[in-house]
């Protein structure tokens, strides 16, 4: 398990959900962009914004390409049996990367780019959304990490609750998370729970 920790008391959330194979065919960007905009209007009691980990914006810094391009490349690597490239890039996505960079003064500076595991473990809560025809995989692994660390998972429902996999439903409730019928209901809940003020 990756042990990188963001050390501060800002409220942080990670937007989880399918990216590789989505009903909207948008790499998971659409709902995340809309929700990010809403979250940006909120501040905590100390006047700080919520920090949002959005994987659709973070992939480029880890693997050097947008997620849609990466998923196409993975298909090619699978077809050609190039498992080493899959392993290398998969590790970058999940674990991030750490390297030394030369500063202007000529000194070495340690840089760490967080991976998906870090996004989960550094979050106060996760927000998940998936459409009925989406094909999630990493989403469920992230839910398992959240379960291990007691990080609530809040689900914006797009289908009947009984249409979600049973084990995922168990994880949501076991983390202290919940299901919400829409984005507005979720935002109302987190505003109250985390004492957020909406900027006018």
Buried (B, 14 or more C-beta within 10 A) or exposed (E): EBEBEBEEEEBBBBBBBBBBBBEEEBBBBBBBBEBBEBBEBBBBEEEEBBBBBBBBBBBEEBBEBBBBBBBEBBEEBEEEEBEEBBEEBBBBBBBBBEEEEEEEEEEEEEEEBBBBBBBBBBBBBBBBBBBEEBEBEBBBBBBBBBBEEEBBBBBBBBEEEEEBEEEBBEBBEBBEBBBBEEBEBBBEEBEEEBEBEEEE
